C-alpha cells in the first residue's frame, strides 16, 4: 500500500493544501442546550436560509395495515418520526403517537387478532435500549410491555390470533439476546430461549405451537431453528455447507413448509447470492422460488389469507418487486412502478392489495398501493420537498472504477453512484460519501444533502460501495474482513486516482465524509492520502478498534469481533495498533470535523473525543460537535439541521476555496 506520495508530488501538494504545523493554542468550547461544540464558528445566516427548504424534505414509510383497510405510516411532522394513519390515497394523515423520541419497530396486529392495535419500540436519547409498547386502537392507550430498564428489546412477532408475542431481549444479562414470550391476554412474560448469543424470533406456526428462530453471528453467518413454544425445546436446522447467510424465515400459510432466504448451496452448487427457497416439511424437499438471478433477494411478505407472496431483489442497487400466487407459485403481473428502492412490502388483510415504500434518487420515500387484480398502482402519500422544484434534482449515474487487485486476470471494479451538478462551470469539487456497516450498501436513494451540494454549491458527490459491502455476493462481502481491513481504504485510494483522470472534476478539491464504519473510513483515508484530500467529516466513527471493542455495549461486542477481528488475540491486536487512525493521527493534516451522539451504544462518544484531540495536536483545524440527546446518528430534526448547516459551513471553508 502506498501510504505517502513521492517527494515531488508532496512538494507540489504543499502549494495546494495548507501545512498545519503549529498546535492550536486554544479550544473554543461552547455548550448550548444539549449541544456542545469545539471550534465550530457561528453559522452564516444566509447559509441557514439557503438550506432551509432542503432540510424540510420528509418521507413516509408503510408500517402495516389496520383491519379496516387503513395504512399505518411512519413520518415526521415535527421533531421526530411518529406513527400516523391514512385511510385513502393522498388523504389526511392522523397522528397516533406523540413522543419527543422517534418511534421504530412497528408491528401491526394480525387480521384475526383478538384485539386491534400495534406494538412499537422507543428508546431514550438514541441510547438504543428500546422498550416495547402496545398502542390499543380502541382506547388509544399505550402500555409498556417490557422491563423499562437498561435492556434492548425488539424483533416482535405475533401469533395469527395475536394471543402470543415473541421478542428478543437483553434483559437477562445485558449481553445475550434471548427470546421471550408474552401472553397478550394475561400480560405474563416468560423467558423461552437462553442459548447465548444473538437470537431473533422469526415467525409463529399457524397453530402457534412452534416458533422459528435465528441465531445471528455475522452478515455471512446465521443459524436457523425452531422452538416448541410450550416446552422451550430447541431444534436447530442443518445448514448446507456448514455456514451460510440467512434472511427472513416464515411458515407457509398452511403450515406444511417454510419460506426462507439463504445463500446455502443449491443442488450441490455453491451460491454467491441469497435466493428465496421453499422447504416442504413433510417431504423434506427444497426448491428455489422465482427465477435465477445473480443478485440478492432481500425480503418477502406473505398475505394473511395465504393467497400471495411478494418478494424483492436488490439488483445493482435498484429494487425489483415480484408477486407469486400461492400455492402454484405462478408469477402475478404487476403495474409498472417508478424505478427506485422498494422496502416494507405489506399485504392488506384480505390479500388483494400490496403496499410498498418507494424511494428514488429524485423523490423521498412515499407509499404506493398495488391493486393486484386490477394491476394498478395508486400513490397514497406525497411527501414534501420543502417547496423545491423536484425536476431540478440530480439523479446519479452508476460508474465502476478499477482498483488495485484483479479478478480472473482483469482489474476488479468498484461500483459507485455519481451525483453530478447539472449547471456548473469549471472543474467541480468532489465529496466522497462512504457508507457504514461495514456490511452496508449505498443505494441511489433520495439524498437532500447531495441535492443541495449539487444544485446550490456546485459540488459533485461520489458514493462508492467498496469491498465489504453487501449486495455484491458473499466473496465481495468478505474481502475486507479482519487483517484485510485496509484493502477497503485502498479502494478509496483508487477512487481518488479515478477522480484525477476525469476532466470535469477538480482533484485538488476533494473531501470525504461518512458515518459509523464510514467514519473510520474517513479517518483512514485522511491518514493514508493527506496530499489528495482537503477535508473530512467523521460522524460517530471508530477511531481505535481496541478501544471501540472494549467500550462498545456488551451485547454487540462478539458480533463486531466476528467482523473486525478479536482484540484479545495478540496478532489481531497488533493489526489494530497498526491500522487504527488514533495510532496514526499524526498523519492527519487535512481539516477535520468530528460529530457524535453522547448516548451512542455502538461507537462510544469517547472514540470521537480522542481522535479530535489527537488530530488537533497536529495543528490542523478540527471542529467537534456532541449532542447529549442523540446516539448513533442524529434523529431529531433540530439536531440534524444544525449538523447539516455546520457541515456546509465546513465545506465552504475548507473545500470550496480554490
N, C-alpha and C positions, 0 to 999 in steps of 0.2 A: 504494500500500500504506500502511495506517495503522500507523505504527511507534510512535506514542506516544499515550496517551489524552488526552482533553480535560482541562483543568486541574482541573475539578471532580471528575471521576472519579479523577484522580490523587491529589487530596487525600483522597478517601474511601478510596482504596486504602491509604494510609498507616495508616489505622486498623486495617486487617486484616493487612497484610504488614509485618513489621518492617523499618525502614530501616537498612541496614548502611552506615555512613559512615566508621567508623574502621578503619584497616588492622589485620589480625590481627598482634599483636606477636610471637608465636612460632608455630612449626610443630612439633607433636609427632610426630616421625618414629620409627617402631619397625620393626624387622626381626625376624621370627620364621620361621626356616627359609627357604623360598622366597617368603615373603610380606612385602611392605613396605607399611606404611600411614602416612598422614599425617592426623592429627586425627580418626581413627576411634576412637571410645570403645570401652571394653570392652562386649561384647555381653551383654545381660541373660540370665542362665542360664535364666530362666523362658521367655524367647522362644525360645531354642535348643531347649528341651524341647518347646515347643509346635510348633515347625517340624519336629521330627524325623521324624514319620510322613510328612509331605508330601515330605520330602527323600529318603525311602526308597521312593518310587514308581519303577518301572522299566518299560521297554518292550522288545519283541523285534521284530526285522525279519527278513524272509526274504532270504537271500543266494544261494540256489540249491539244487539237488538233488544228492545223490550218486547214483552209478549204481545203488545197491541200494535206492533209494526213500526214503532218509532226507533230512532237510532240514538245510541249513546255516543257522545263525541267528546274528545279531549281538545280543548283550545284555550287560548289565553285572551281575556278581555281587559285584565288589569295587570297585576304584577306577575302572576303565576298561572300555569295551565291547570284548569279545573274541568270537572265533568259537566257536560251540558246534554240536553235532549232536543232532538229535532224530529218533527213528525211529518214533514212534507218537504219536497225538493225546494231549496232556497228559501225555506220558511224560517220563522223566528226560532232562535236557539234559546231554550230555557236553561239557565244555570242551576245546577243541582247542588254542587259543593262550593263552599266559600271558605277557603283557608289561605293564610299567608304563605304556606308551603305548597309546592306543586304536588299534584296527585298523579300516581302511576299505578301500574299493575291492576287495571280494572278487569274484573271477571263478572260478566252478567249471569244472572240466574238462568238455568235452562228452561226451555218452553214448558216442561211438565213439573217444574219445581213447586213445592208446597207453599212457597212464598216468593214474592217478586221484589227484585232489587239488584244490588251488585256489591261485590267485595272490592275494596280498593286499598292501596298502600300509601303511606305518608311517613316521611321522616322529619327530622328537625334540623334546619340549617344545613342541609346537604350532608349530614353525617352517615346516611345510608343505613341507619338502624331502623329500617322501616317496620312499622306496625300495621297490622291488617284491621280493617274496619268493615262493618256491614252498613250499607245505606238501604233503608227499608222504603220501598216505593209507596206503600200505603200510608205510613205515618210520617215520612220524610225525616225520620230519626236516624241517628248514627250510633253504632255500638262498637266498642273496642273488642276485638276478637283474640288478641294475643297478649303477652305479658306486660307490655308497656314499658319494658326495661331496656337495657343496652343489648338488645338482640336484633338479629336481622331475620325478617320473615318475608316470604314471597312464594312464587310458583304455585299459586292457588289453582286447584281443580275441584269440580263438584260432581257428585253423582247425578244421574239423569233426573232423579226426583228432588235434588237439592238437599237431601237429608244428611249427607256427609260431605265435609270439606277436608281435603288434604292440602298440606302446605309444607314447605321446608322452613327450618328454623335453627338458629344457633343458640337457642335458649338453654340447652343442657350444659354446655361448657364454653360457649363463646368461640369455639374453634371449628367444630364439625357442623355441617348442615345435615340435621336429622329430618325425618319425615314424621309429621304429626297428623292426627285425625281429630276433627271436631264434629260432634253431633250437633247439627244446627237447630234441632228441636229442643234438646235439653241444655245446650251450652257447654257440655262436658268435652274437654280436650284431653287427649292421651298420646303418649309417645308411641309411635308404631314401629319405627325402624331407626336403630342407632348403631350402624355398622362402622362409623368413622369415615371421614372424607366428605365430599360434597355431593349430596343426593337431592334429587328433584322428583316430585310426583309428576307423572305424565298424563295418565287417563285412567278412570274407573271402567271396569267392565260394565256392560249394560245392566247386569243384575246387582252391581255394587259390591260384589264379594271379592273381587280382585283389583289390585291397583298396579298399573305399570309404573316402573320407577327407572331412574337413570343415575348412575354414578359418573360424575364428570371429573376427568383428570386434567385434560388439556384440550385445545382446539382439535387435536389429532387423535384423542383417545377418550372414549367413554364406554361404559358397560351397562347394558340394559338388563332388566329383570322384572319379576312380578312378586307382589307380596299378598298373602292372604290377609284380608282386612280384619278378620276375627282373631286369628291366631298370631299374626305377625310373622309367619314363616316366609322366608325369602327364597326364591328360586331364580338363580342367575341364568340368563340365556347364553348359549355358546356364541362366541364371536369368531366368525370365519377369518382366518389369517392371524388370530390371536390378539390383534389390536386394530381398532377402527374408529372413525369419527361417526357420530350419530346425530341426527336431528330429531324432529318430533316423532313420538311413538303413540299410536292411538288404536283402540279397538275398532274393528268394523262394526257397523250398526247392529248386525245380527249376532255379534259376539263370537263368530266362528273363526275369526282371523284377526291379524293386526296389520295396520299400515305403518310404515316407518321409513325414515330417510337414513341412508348409510353409504359409506364408501368401501364396504367389505367386498371381497372378490365375488364375482358372479360367474357361475359355470366354470369355476376354476381359473378365471382370468382376473388379474389384478385390476383395480379401478382407480383412476386418478381423481374422479369426481363423485360427489354424492348423488345418488339416484333414489327415486321413490320405489319402494318394494311392498309386496303383499305376502304375508306368511300365513298359510292355511294351518290352523292349529291341529285339526284332526288328521289331515293327510301329510302334514309336515312338508308340504310343497312350498317352494319360494318362486316368485315371479317378479320381474321388473314391471312397473306400471308406467305407461306412457312411452313415447319414442326415445330412442337412444340419442343422447346429446352429450357433447364434450364440455358440459358446464354443470354447475351445482344446482340441484333442486334445493330451494331454500325453506319452503314451508308448505303446509296444506291445511285444509279445513274440510270437515265432513258435515253435511247438513244434519240437523237433529232428527229429521224424518228418514234419514238413511238413503235418500234418493240421489244425492250428488256428492262429488268430491272435487274440490278446487285445489290446484297447486301452482306454485310459482317457481320459475328457474331464473337464475342470475347469469345472463349471457353477455359477458364483457361489460358489466355494469348496468345493462338495461334489463328490466324485468319482463318476462313473458308469462302470461297467465293462461292456464288451460283448465277446463272443467270436464269431468267424466261423469257419465251416467252409471249408477250402481244398481245391480251387481255386474252389469255387462262390461263395464269399463270402456264403453264407447265414448269417443270424444264429442262434446257438445259444441255446436257452432256458437261463436261469441261475436258481439258487435266490435267494431274497431275502437280502441281506446287511444288516447294520446300516448306518445312514446315517453317513457319515464321509468320511475322506480315505484313499484307497487308493494304495499305492505298491508297487514291487518285484514286480509280477506275474511269475511264473515257472512255466513248464510242467514237469511231471515228464518224465523221459527218454522215457517211452512216449507222451507227449502226452495221456494220459487224465485227468490231474489238473492243476489250476492253483492254485498257492499265491500268496496276496496278503498284504501287510501292511495292516492296517486300524486306523486311529486315529480316535477320536471325541472330542468335547468332554468327555465324562464317563468315558472309558476310555483308558488309554495304548495304545501300539501293540501289537498282537498279530497272530498269523498264523492265517489261515483257509485251508483247503484245500477246493477245489471238485471234487467228482466230476462230470465233465461228462456222462457217460452217465446217471447216477442223478439228476442235477440236485439234488445235496445238498451242503451245506457243513458242514465239521467244524472246530471250533476246535482248533488244535494247541498253542497256548500261552495261558496265563492269567497275565499279569504282575501283580506285586504292587502294591498301592496303599497300602503302609505300614500295613495293618490298618485303614484308614479305611472308613467306610460309603460306598460309591460312590453309593448312592441319594441322598446329600445333595449331590453335586456339581452345580454350576450349569452349565446349557447356555446358551450365548449366543444372543441373538436377532440377526437381521440388520436393521440400520437403514440408512437412507440420509438424509443431511442435505444441505441446499443449500449451495453455496459461492459464490464471488464472481462467476463468469462464467456464460455461458449456452450452451446447445446448442439450435439450432433455435428460438430465441426463448424458451426456458424455462430456469430455473436448472439448472446442472449439479449433479448429486447425487453424493456420495462415499459408497461403501459402508463400513460399519464393523460389527464384531461387538461386542455389548454384553453383558458379564457383569454381571448384577445380583444382589446378595445376596438370598437368599430370606427371611431372617429379620433384617431390620434396621429400626430405627425412626428417625424423623427424617430429615433431609436427609443424603444419602450423599456422603462424599468420593469423588473420582474420580481414577483414574490413566489417562492416555492412553499406550498402548504402541505404538510406531511401528517397523515392520519395517525391515530393511536392504535392501541391494541396490545402488542404489535400485530395481532391477527386480524385487525380491522381491514376494511376496504373502503376506498373513496368511490363515490358514485357521482354521476353528472346530475346532481340534485340542486335544488334552489339554494343559492348562497348569497344573501344580501350583501355580505362583505365583498365578495368577488364582483358583484354588480356595481357597488359603489367605487371600488378601485378602478374598474374598467371605465365606467361612464363619467365619473367625477374627477378622477385623479390620473387617468391615462396610464394605469399600471396593468400589466399582464399578470395572470396567475397560472401557475402550473401545479397540478395536483397529481402526484405520482402514486402508484401502487407498487412500492419497492418490494423486493423479495421478502417473504414472510407474511405478505398479505393473503387473506383468504380470497376465494373465488376463482383461483387460477390453478387449482389442483393441489394434491397433497404433497407432491415433490416441491413445488414452489413455496408452499407454506412452511416447509422445514428448512429452507435454505439459510435462515438467519438464526437458527437455534444455538444456544449456549456459546461455545467458542467461536462460532461463525457470526456473532452479533454485528461486528463492524463491516461485514460484507454488504449489509443494507445501507450503511453510511457510504460505502463506495459507489452504490447506485446513485446517491445524490451527487457524488463527485462526477459521475458520468453524465448526469443531467446538466451540471454546470458546464461541462465540455460541450454538450449539445446546444446550450444557450449561446455559447460563444460562437457557434457556427451559423446562427440564424441572423440574417441581415437586419431584421426588424427589431431585434432585442439588444438591449444595452448590457453587455456582460460586466460593465463597471458599476452597475447599479442593480445588485441582486440582494434580496432579503429572503429570510427563511422563517417560517412560523409553524407551530404545531403544538398539540396538547397531549398530555399524559406521556405515552411512549413517544409520540410525536415531539413532545418537549425534549425528551432525551435526544432525539434525532437532531433537533435544532442545536443543542449544546455540542453534540459530537461533530456536527457539520462545521460549526464555528471553530471548533478545536482543530479540525483537520484541514479546513480550506479558508483560513482567515484572509488570504490575499484575494479570494474570489467572492466573498460575502461581506456586504457592508454592515448588515444589521440583522438581528434575530429576535423573535418574540417566543418565549418559552412559557407555556401555560400548564400548570400542575405537572411539570415534567420531572423525571427521575434524574438526579444529578450524581448519585453514587449508588451502585447496585447493592453494596454491602449494607449501607445504612438504610436503604429502601427496604430490603428484605428483612432487616432486623426490626424496623419500626412499622411496617405495614400491618394492618389488622390481622390477627391470628387466623381468622377464617379464610384469608386469602393467601397466606404465606406459601403453603405447599403447592397451591395452584400456580403461583408465579415462579416457584422454583422449577416446576416442570417445563416452563417456557424459557426462563433466563439462565437457569443453572442453580446449583446449590452452593450458597456461600460458605457452608460448613466444610465443603471439600477443599483442601488446600490448593489443589491445582486450579479449580474454578475460581477460588478467591484471588489467586494470582492473576487470572484473566480479568476479573473485575477491577483489580487495582490498576491494571494496565489501561483499560478502556474507559473507566468511569470519568465523566467530564470534570468532577471535582478534583480528581488527582491530576488533571491536565488543564486546570483553569488558567494557568499562566500562559497558555497558548491562545486564549480567547482575547483577541484585540478589537473585535468589532463591537459596535454599540449593542447593548442587550437590554431587553425588557422582560422581567420575570413577574408573572401573575399567578396568584394562588388563593385557594379557599382554606380557611383555618380549620374547618371540620372535615377535611379530606381523609377518609379512612383508607384509601388506596395508595396514594402518594402523599405521605405526611408533609405538612407545611414546612417542616424543617429542611426538606430537600430544596425548597426554594430559597429559604433564608441563607443556607450555607453556600449555594452557588452564587447568589447575589453578592455576598460579602467577598468571596474569593475572587470573582471576576472584577469587582470594584477595586481590589488591591492592585490590579494591573494598571490602574489609572484611566481606564476607559469609561465612557458613560454607561451607567447601569440604572435603569428605572426599576422600582419594585412596588408591587401592588398586592395587598392582602385584604380579603373580605372575611370578617368574623362570622358571617351568616351564610357562607357558601361551603361547598365541599369540592367534589371532583368536577369542577366546571361551574359556570355561573348561570343559574336558572331563574333568578329574579330579574325582572326587566330593568329596574333602576341600576342594578349592579352591572348587568350585561351592557347597558347603554354607556355607562361610564367607561368600562373596559374598552369597548369598541372606539369610543371617542379618543381615549388616551392612545390606543393603538394607531389610529390615523394620524394623531399628532406626532407620534414616534416615527412613523414612516415619512411624514413630511419633513421632519427634522434631519433624519439620518439616511434616508434613501433617495428622496427626490432631488435634493440639491446636487447639481452636476459638478 
